[in-house]
Amino acid sequence: MDYPYVVLSIAMAVLTGLLAQVRLVVGPIPYTLQNVAVVLAGIILKPKYAFMSMVLYLVLIVVGVPVASGFRGGLSVLLGYTGGYLVGFAVSAPLMSMLTRLYLRLTNKEIREIGVGDALVLLTLSFIAMIPAYVLGFLVFTYYALGSQAVMSWVERVIKYLNISLDDKLLQLFVVSVAIFIPQDLLMDHVLAITLAKYLSRILTYRGLEL
């Protein structure tokens, strides 16, 4: 095992925890900047280390370290209504890593060399990579929401505020737990992650690390 990559994995886990505290509470699901760390880990780290970084983040939560959104920790966080998103990170980060490295091999480029066109491709890949997190997040949130009249009342208020005509409860839950987050995830979090990855890769490559 290469210790510099382990250190990077730990750093990505810590960054995920830090960005979890940069949040906007929009009801039961807080909007955070965690996607920046997930996508950044996927671009910078090889698949097994990207996976390691997110698993480490989950372990920190389970043992009670307050690194989940709102400075929370404990197994109850992963078993709660937002637990699906968190577990999904452990799938999305290595998937992003695999997709990124496949694209870079096909184009014969390094991360530090990517241009605007490459960034747009990586942005598309980042959306694909985050699908597991969105799906798991939706499924777990839906499980809890359908058993809570308070949450469903909040869902209905959001749908009414958005002026969307939806009678199907599952579609309503999808909108409030996934769809409303995607634009900002892509256009802010993922763009920031790709930009940081390009410049961070230059530093790491200069230090002799192969990404």
Rosetta silent file (secondary structure, phi, psi, omega in degrees, C-alpha in Angstrom):
SEQUENCE: MDYPYVVLSIAMAVLTGLLAQVRLVVGPIPYTLQNVAVVLAGIILKPKYAFMSMVLYLVLIVVGVPVASGFRGGLSVLLGYTGGYLVGFAVSAPLMSMLTRLYLRLTNKEIREIGVGDALVLLTLSFIAMIPAYVLGFLVFTYYALGSQAVMSWVERVIKYLNISLDDKLLQLFVVSVAIFIPQDLLMDHVLAITLAKYLSRILTYRGLEL
SCORE:     score description
SCORE:     0.000 S_00000001
   1 L     0.000  134.478 -178.590    0.000    0.000    0.000 S_00000001
   2 L   -88.880  114.070 -173.956    1.347    3.431   -0.952 S_00000001
   3 H   -61.815  -36.588  177.160    1.259    5.670    2.093 S_00000001
   4 H   -58.379  -35.456  179.373    1.044    8.994    0.195 S_00000001
   5 H   -74.142  -32.301  175.248   -2.224    7.798   -1.352 S_00000001
   6 H   -64.971  -43.193  177.566   -3.500    6.663    2.037 S_00000001
   7 H   -60.818  -42.225  177.531   -2.731   10.131    3.387 S_00000001
   8 H   -63.102  -38.769  178.294   -4.613   11.650    0.457 S_00000001
   9 H   -62.711  -43.180  177.452   -7.545    9.338    1.166 S_00000001
  10 H   -62.520  -42.550  179.647   -7.602   10.477    4.780 S_00000001
  11 H   -61.198  -39.707  179.271   -7.418   14.091    3.633 S_00000001
  12 H   -68.095  -35.732  176.771  -10.415   13.577    1.336 S_00000001
  13 H   -64.557  -44.183  178.577  -12.388   11.996    4.190 S_00000001
  14 H   -64.188  -42.370  179.123  -11.603   14.968    6.421 S_00000001
  15 H   -61.662  -39.389  177.797  -12.501   17.402    3.622 S_00000001
  16 H   -59.823  -42.892  178.427  -15.839   15.627    3.179 S_00000001
  17 H   -65.958  -38.625  179.133  -16.533   16.129    6.866 S_00000001
  18 H   -67.125  -44.453 -178.490  -15.556   19.788    6.758 S_00000001
  19 H   -71.413  -18.477  175.797  -17.678   20.527    3.699 S_00000001
  20 L   -65.281  -23.993 -178.308  -20.611   18.758    5.350 S_00000001
  21 L   -85.632  -12.809  174.004  -20.756   21.712    7.737 S_00000001
  22 L   -87.447   95.613 -168.311  -21.135   24.221    4.907 S_00000001
  23 E  -139.854  156.912  173.194  -24.839   23.723    4.569 S_00000001
  24 E  -125.536  116.185 -176.728  -28.164   25.261    3.745 S_00000001
  25 E   -81.312  118.890  179.897  -31.061   23.653    5.545 S_00000001
  26 L  -121.639   45.838 -176.833  -33.999   23.183    3.200 S_00000001
  27 L   105.583 -148.863 -177.871  -36.132   20.956    5.373 S_00000001
  28 L   -62.667  -24.805 -177.718  -35.226   17.389    6.372 S_00000001
  29 L  -108.512  113.177  178.347  -32.441   17.256    3.768 S_00000001
  30 E   -79.125  141.889  172.485  -29.629   19.791    4.218 S_00000001
  31 E   -88.692  125.266 -179.740  -27.827   21.050    1.153 S_00000001
  32 E  -125.526  176.791  176.424  -24.070   20.751    1.724 S_00000001
  33 L   -98.542   18.822 -177.079  -20.864   21.071   -0.288 S_00000001
  34 H   -60.614  -30.030  179.704  -19.948   17.416    0.245 S_00000001
  35 H   -59.633  -28.245  176.676  -20.254   16.667   -3.446 S_00000001
  36 H   -57.571  -48.351 -178.310  -17.135   18.770   -3.981 S_00000001
  37 H   -68.220  -38.320 -178.656  -15.116   16.285   -1.923 S_00000001
  38 H   -64.297  -48.316 -179.705  -16.762   13.221   -3.455 S_00000001
  39 H   -69.497  -40.065  178.660  -16.079   14.296   -7.033 S_00000001
  40 H   -61.760  -43.237  177.687  -12.617   15.638   -6.160 S_00000001
  41 H   -60.863  -40.102 -179.605  -11.696   12.321   -4.525 S_00000001
  42 H   -66.365  -32.207 -179.449  -12.904   10.512   -7.632 S_00000001
  43 H   -81.283  -44.203 -174.419  -10.757   12.620   -9.939 S_00000001
  44 H   -77.323  -40.179 -172.875   -7.612   12.795   -7.825 S_00000001
  45 L   -97.757  150.080  171.724   -7.562    9.298   -6.325 S_00000001
  46 L   -68.037  159.285 -172.184   -7.423    5.897   -7.952 S_00000001
  47 H   -49.913  -46.609 -175.956  -10.631    3.868   -7.493 S_00000001
  48 H   -67.662  -31.416  179.130   -9.589    1.883   -4.410 S_00000001
  49 H   -80.217  -32.101  173.736   -8.349    5.001   -2.643 S_00000001
  50 H   -63.228  -42.576  176.492  -11.436    6.992   -3.633 S_00000001
  51 H   -63.068  -44.872 -179.703  -13.487    4.171   -2.121 S_00000001
  52 H   -59.085  -40.609 -177.550  -11.241    4.133    0.949 S_00000001
  53 H   -63.254  -42.420 -178.748  -11.707    7.870    1.513 S_00000001
  54 H   -76.092  -34.135  175.856  -15.494    7.666    1.577 S_00000001
  55 H   -64.929  -41.140  177.089  -15.552    4.469    3.672 S_00000001
  56 H   -60.590  -41.594  177.213  -13.270    6.172    6.167 S_00000001
  57 H   -59.369  -43.620  179.175  -15.679    9.099    6.267 S_00000001
  58 H   -65.357  -39.737  178.394  -18.551    6.699    7.008 S_00000001
  59 H   -62.568  -41.814  178.225  -16.509    4.946    9.710 S_00000001
  60 H   -59.385  -40.366  177.832  -15.791    8.279   11.368 S_00000001
  61 H   -64.053  -47.964 -176.016  -19.524    8.952   11.469 S_00000001
  62 H   -59.781  -40.144 -177.363  -20.336    5.499   12.874 S_00000001
  63 L   -81.002    1.172  172.662  -17.824    5.778   15.728 S_00000001
  64 L   101.977    2.808  177.157  -19.319    9.094   16.727 S_00000001
  65 L   -69.446  129.574 -174.300  -16.968   11.689   15.250 S_00000001
  66 L   -77.146   67.642 -177.984  -19.173   14.750   14.466 S_00000001
  67 L  -110.864   -0.634  173.127  -18.365   14.959   10.762 S_00000001
  68 E   -81.212  166.128 -178.183  -21.864   14.555    9.356 S_00000001
  69 L   -54.129  134.905 -178.591  -23.883   17.654    8.478 S_00000001
  70 L    81.175   19.328 -179.355  -24.713   19.699   11.556 S_00000001
  71 L    55.884   45.749  178.418  -21.736   18.272   13.461 S_00000001
  72 E  -104.166  157.427  175.587  -23.521   14.988   14.018 S_00000001
  73 L  -154.602  169.426 -179.424  -22.057   11.545   14.449 S_00000001
  74 L   111.771  156.928 -178.811  -23.108    8.034   15.400 S_00000001
  75 H   -58.769  -30.246 -178.472  -24.695    5.044   13.705 S_00000001
  76 H   -60.009  -26.900  178.772  -28.087    6.753   13.880 S_00000001
  77 H   -65.671  -45.953 -179.781  -26.908    9.207   11.203 S_00000001
  78 H   -71.106  -25.556  179.640  -26.335    6.449    8.663 S_00000001
  79 L   -91.058    1.600 -179.616  -29.587    4.780    9.667 S_00000001
  80 L   -88.773 -173.325 -171.944  -31.493    8.046    9.343 S_00000001
  81 L   -70.476  -15.903  175.763  -33.351    9.576    6.417 S_00000001
  82 L  -103.977    5.248 -177.117  -30.199   11.035    4.809 S_00000001
  83 H   -62.374  -29.544 -179.141  -28.114    7.897    5.296 S_00000001
  84 H   -63.276  -39.504  178.221  -28.648    6.746    1.726 S_00000001
  85 H   -62.705  -44.610 -176.911  -26.805    9.733    0.304 S_00000001
  86 H   -63.678  -46.652  177.644  -23.845    9.159    2.630 S_00000001
  87 H   -63.188  -35.755  179.068  -23.542    5.466    1.827 S_00000001
  88 H   -62.150  -27.238  177.559  -23.905    6.349   -1.840 S_00000001
  89 H   -57.912  -35.604 -178.156  -20.736    8.437   -1.633 S_00000001
  90 H   -70.074  -14.816  174.509  -18.763    5.204   -1.218 S_00000001
  91 H   -95.896  -42.738 -174.414  -20.102    4.083   -4.602 S_00000001
  92 H   -68.241  -39.653 -177.851  -19.996    7.408   -6.418 S_00000001
  93 H   -62.942  -51.869  177.910  -16.378    8.351   -5.597 S_00000001
  94 H   -66.853  -30.102  176.222  -14.751    5.185   -7.022 S_00000001
  95 H   -65.102  -41.986  176.179  -17.164    5.254   -9.959 S_00000001
  96 H   -61.807  -39.364  178.684  -16.049    8.813  -10.710 S_00000001
  97 H   -62.139  -45.406 -179.408  -12.455    7.637  -10.476 S_00000001
  98 H   -65.381  -43.444 -179.935  -13.024    4.818  -12.956 S_00000001
  99 H   -65.607  -40.742  179.457  -14.904    7.028  -15.417 S_00000001
 100 H   -62.471  -47.256 -177.298  -12.277    9.769  -15.177 S_00000001
 101 H   -69.737  -30.800  174.428   -9.377    7.402  -15.785 S_00000001
 102 H   -65.218  -45.965  179.398  -11.162    5.747  -18.674 S_00000001
 103 H   -63.259  -43.149 -178.857  -11.697    9.135  -20.319 S_00000001
 104 H   -65.511  -35.523  176.543   -8.096   10.218  -19.703 S_00000001
 105 H   -67.072  -42.313 -178.555   -6.776    6.989  -21.231 S_00000001
 106 H   -66.205  -31.641 -178.218   -8.968    7.396  -24.296 S_00000001
 107 H   -98.859   -2.925 -179.884   -7.817   10.980  -24.790 S_00000001
 108 L    54.731   49.074 -179.531   -4.211   10.317  -23.734 S_00000001
 109 L  -126.425  162.720  171.451   -4.271   13.192  -21.270 S_00000001
 110 L  -104.433  159.456 -179.082   -3.337   13.883  -17.668 S_00000001
 111 H   -57.542  -40.964 -176.601   -5.669   15.581  -15.214 S_00000001
 112 H   -67.679  -12.122 -176.432   -3.452   18.651  -15.094 S_00000001
 113 H   -99.491   -1.745 -172.945   -3.774   19.022  -18.879 S_00000001
 114 L   -65.371  142.663  176.839   -7.555   19.136  -19.171 S_00000001
 115 L  -107.765 -166.146 -177.003   -9.137   22.014  -21.041 S_00000001
 116 H   -63.062  -44.359  179.248  -12.642   23.418  -21.175 S_00000001
 117 H   -61.483  -42.245  178.094  -13.943   20.627  -23.414 S_00000001
 118 H   -63.920  -39.425  179.933  -12.457   17.973  -21.136 S_00000001
 119 H   -62.515  -37.585  178.376  -13.969   19.704  -18.116 S_00000001
 120 H   -66.311  -37.752  176.327  -17.404   19.546  -19.729 S_00000001
 121 H   -65.215  -45.070  179.322  -16.964   15.815  -20.306 S_00000001
 122 H   -63.297  -33.452  177.407  -15.856   15.335  -16.702 S_00000001
 123 H   -64.381  -41.392  176.410  -18.882   17.345  -15.580 S_00000001
 124 H   -63.969  -43.856  179.135  -21.126   14.930  -17.472 S_00000001
 125 H   -63.810  -33.882  179.838  -19.272   11.968  -15.982 S_00000001
 126 H   -66.051  -34.472  176.109  -19.640   13.466  -12.515 S_00000001
 127 H   -65.387  -44.644  178.840  -23.414   13.466  -12.932 S_00000001
 128 H   -61.234  -42.734 -177.494  -23.328    9.817  -13.971 S_00000001
 129 H   -64.821  -31.390 -177.648  -21.063    8.972  -11.041 S_00000001
 130 H   -83.238   -6.988 -178.913  -23.407   10.610   -8.538 S_00000001
 131 H   -55.995  -44.360  177.840  -26.453    8.642   -9.698 S_00000001
 132 H   -57.103  -40.113  178.601  -25.875    5.857   -7.113 S_00000001
 133 H   -65.652  -40.821  178.544  -25.840    8.451   -4.317 S_00000001
 134 H   -64.454  -44.024 -177.863  -29.004   10.049   -5.661 S_00000001
 135 H   -64.638  -49.575  179.410  -30.758    6.686   -5.996 S_00000001
 136 H   -63.134  -40.253  177.972  -29.788    5.451   -2.533 S_00000001
 137 H   -61.561  -43.927  179.173  -30.627    8.826   -1.060 S_00000001
 138 H   -62.691  -45.906 -176.879  -34.043    8.812   -2.700 S_00000001
 139 H   -63.533  -45.615 -178.596  -34.857    5.259   -1.621 S_00000001
 140 H   -69.166  -44.230  179.602  -33.913    5.760    2.028 S_00000001
 141 H   -62.253  -41.138  179.086  -35.544    9.178    2.289 S_00000001
 142 H   -62.017  -41.207  178.771  -38.708    7.825    0.681 S_00000001
 143 H   -56.138  -45.969 -179.117  -38.821    4.928    3.143 S_00000001
 144 H   -76.236  -39.989 -175.177  -38.828    7.346    6.063 S_00000001
 145 H   -63.804  -40.755 -178.097  -40.931   10.070    4.453 S_00000001
 146 L   -65.566  -17.414  177.939  -43.853    7.785    3.606 S_00000001
 147 L  -100.567    7.641 -178.054  -44.117    6.920    7.291 S_00000001
 148 L  -129.485  114.502  179.189  -44.065   10.532    8.477 S_00000001
 149 H   -66.150  -33.758  179.917  -47.000   12.862    7.997 S_00000001
 150 H   -63.781  -44.060  179.959  -44.831   15.831    9.006 S_00000001
 151 H   -66.994  -42.602 -179.392  -42.285   15.122    6.270 S_00000001
 152 H   -65.174  -33.369  176.378  -44.970   14.523    3.657 S_00000001
 153 H   -65.344  -40.087  176.716  -46.609   17.828    4.604 S_00000001
 154 H   -63.510  -42.063  178.543  -43.255   19.532    4.040 S_00000001
 155 H   -58.300  -45.997 -178.993  -42.931   17.774    0.668 S_00000001
 156 H   -64.040  -37.087  178.705  -46.350   19.028   -0.392 S_00000001
 157 H   -65.997  -39.406  179.313  -45.474   22.585    0.665 S_00000001
 158 H   -65.831  -45.113  179.615  -42.268   22.493   -1.409 S_00000001
 159 H   -60.823  -41.090  178.772  -44.108   21.150   -4.466 S_00000001
 160 H   -66.209  -41.364  179.973  -46.725   23.882   -4.079 S_00000001
 161 H   -63.375  -37.890  179.479  -44.028   26.543   -3.675 S_00000001
 162 L   -76.368   -6.593  179.342  -42.308   25.304   -6.858 S_00000001
 163 L    59.341   43.478  178.661  -45.672   25.533   -8.628 S_00000001
 164 L  -107.875  133.247  179.545  -45.362   21.968   -9.908 S_00000001
 165 L   -94.264   97.990  179.509  -48.461   19.903  -10.573 S_00000001
 166 L  -136.615  124.126  177.986  -47.672   16.415   -9.288 S_00000001
 167 L   -98.598  -26.576 -179.030  -50.147   14.037   -7.677 S_00000001
 168 L   -72.021  123.538 -176.601  -47.874   11.000   -7.465 S_00000001
 169 H   -64.897  -36.067 -179.944  -46.176   10.932   -4.054 S_00000001
 170 H   -66.124  -39.366  177.252  -43.073    9.161   -5.358 S_00000001
 171 H   -66.419  -39.525  176.533  -42.572   11.818   -8.003 S_00000001
 172 H   -60.610  -44.879 -179.958  -43.023   14.504   -5.372 S_00000001
 173 H   -65.260  -36.373  177.859  -40.421   12.814   -3.175 S_00000001
 174 H   -64.485  -41.091 -179.702  -38.026   12.526   -6.113 S_00000001
 175 H   -62.326  -48.173 -173.533  -38.312   16.231   -6.820 S_00000001
 176 H   -79.844  -20.769 -177.269  -37.635   17.336   -3.249 S_00000001
 177 H  -103.278  -14.431 -178.129  -34.949   14.746   -2.450 S_00000001
 178 H  -133.779  -60.859 -168.491  -33.033   14.665   -5.743 S_00000001
 179 H   -57.936  -41.615 -176.025  -34.147   16.928   -8.575 S_00000001
 180 L   -70.424  -16.213 -179.144  -33.940   20.264   -6.745 S_00000001
 181 L   -91.240  -22.745 -172.379  -30.340   19.537   -5.719 S_00000001
 182 H   -60.586  -47.124 -178.640  -28.959   18.527   -9.117 S_00000001
 183 H   -56.526  -45.723 -178.731  -28.522   21.987  -10.719 S_00000001
 184 H   -73.752  -33.017  174.296  -26.448   23.351   -7.853 S_00000001
 185 H   -56.990  -50.542 -175.979  -24.574   20.078   -7.456 S_00000001
 186 H   -71.355  -50.686 -169.164  -23.509   20.184  -11.080 S_00000001
 187 H   -82.169  -13.863  176.642  -23.043   23.883  -11.689 S_00000001
 188 H  -118.905  -63.664 -175.511  -21.328   24.708   -8.409 S_00000001
 189 H   -59.092  -51.628 -174.009  -20.024   21.677   -6.500 S_00000001
 190 H   -72.089  -36.745  176.164  -18.842   19.640   -9.457 S_00000001
 191 H   -62.611  -43.081  178.390  -17.404   22.587  -11.364 S_00000001
 192 H   -62.819  -42.183 -179.998  -15.463   23.568   -8.246 S_00000001
 193 H   -62.808  -43.999 -179.850  -14.236   20.001   -7.783 S_00000001
 194 H   -65.278  -40.872  178.562  -13.019   19.722  -11.386 S_00000001
 195 H   -64.301  -46.033  178.559  -11.263   23.088  -11.160 S_00000001
 196 H   -62.898  -39.072 -178.261   -9.570   22.173   -7.890 S_00000001
 197 H   -61.409  -40.412 -179.068   -8.574   18.769   -9.269 S_00000001
 198 H   -60.841  -47.386 -175.971   -6.734   20.320  -12.196 S_00000001
 199 H   -79.088  -33.649  176.789   -4.571   22.558  -10.037 S_00000001
 200 H   -66.923  -35.776  179.532   -4.163   20.081   -7.202 S_00000001
 201 H   -64.255  -33.347  177.671   -2.979   17.466   -9.688 S_00000001
 202 H   -63.744  -41.749  179.588   -0.203   19.792  -10.818 S_00000001
 203 H   -67.249  -45.369 -177.538    1.045   20.060   -7.241 S_00000001
 204 H   -67.821  -39.178  177.354    0.789   16.340   -6.563 S_00000001
 205 H   -64.174  -40.383  177.262    2.466   15.417   -9.853 S_00000001
 206 H   -61.295  -32.240  179.128    5.286   17.829   -9.069 S_00000001
 207 L   -82.480    2.183  174.268    5.660   15.999   -5.756 S_00000001
 208 L    93.255   10.871 -179.859    6.071   12.746   -7.666 S_00000001
 209 L   -90.363  133.380  178.028    2.626   11.197   -7.167 S_00000001
 210 L   -92.617  118.907 -178.318    1.102    9.337  -10.101 S_00000001
 211 L   -98.003    0.000    0.000   -2.601   10.070  -10.369 S_00000001
